[in-house]
Amino acid sequence: MILEGLMTTTNLDGTVNVSPMGPLVDGVLSVFTLRPFQTSTTYRNLKRTGVGVFHVTDDVELLAHAAVGHLSPPPNVRQLPGAEAHVLVDACRWFLLRVDELDDQSERTTIVCRAVKNGEQRPFFGLNRAKHAVVEAAILATRLHLLPREDVEKQLAALRPLVEKTAGDAERRAFAFLLGYVAEHYARPVAGREAGHE
């Protein structure tokens, strides 16, 4: 099963990188298989430090901004004692991961990690269609360089009613932010478009 969430890793200068991640997980959340691209900061940090923290969160506004690299201001974090790793203060659950295997023979790496510590900070909100719609929209926003514009706009249009019918304020803001990001992307000249974030 793939579990969508947020990953924190520590940069060379000690700052924290936050990125969306959808690892393959086992049924008891003890083994996490990550597939970041070699161009990603997450890959470089995990290869250097061997540790990171995966977070389960219902904060889709944070997830939307992290997906496209627009985290300003950065979210609150706290360092885990004895580890070069940081926990997002507002996440529901977190898992400290240590790298067991790292295969970077291809552009998209395979990093097998095991959870060595975990914690719960607050209850998960629960299932909500608007939250899931924002997650799908965030994934689309990271694939603008891979998908035809017509497909992206068609999928966003299909997600919009879920937000309109079931969202709270945070989900509406997150979805509007992503729509604006996509529109801005397509308004730029082709040569100046970014390839997305990971």
Phi, psi and omega in degrees: 000143175262131180246119181277138179190203181235141181245133171249137173224163184258126179286166181302327181272007178091352176285168185253130173263133178241126179215149175291148180208141178236077181287155169279128184236155173276175186293338182250011178056048177249334179238128181238123177252114183260150180229057179284154174285154179294341178280353186274150176295323179303314179300310183299318181292318179295323179293323183282315187261333182078006180220155174195172180235126175262137184239136169264125183218152172253010179274085184287341175294315177296317180298318180298315181290321179294324183301325183250013174073030180245062180260091180218113359284163178293153181290158177289135178227162171226144180280140176279131180302134176076011180218147176275064187210152185228142179255136173289123187299326186263008179288158178283308180226155176221154180224117174283121184251138171245137182288125174262319181220142177222115180247107179243040177283343176237169185302319177264116187279164171239118181238114179264123182237156172240144178282122181254348179199151177206165179203158177241129185253329178198161181293147173287138184302316183125179182288134178209128186293326179293319178300316179294324178297321178294319177301314179297319178295322178295319177297317176302318183296336178273356184241022183296333180279351183253332188253147174297142181305319182300320179294317180300310183294326178293316180292320178296321178296324179289331180281333186306315181299328179295322178289314182299325185273329192233001187277154164264185183300317183296319180292322177296317178297316181297317181293318178297320177300315181293321176300318178295320179298315180295315180299319179295321178301312183286342178282340180285151173301148185307317184295336184262003182283139178281159181268012179091180185230158181216000000 
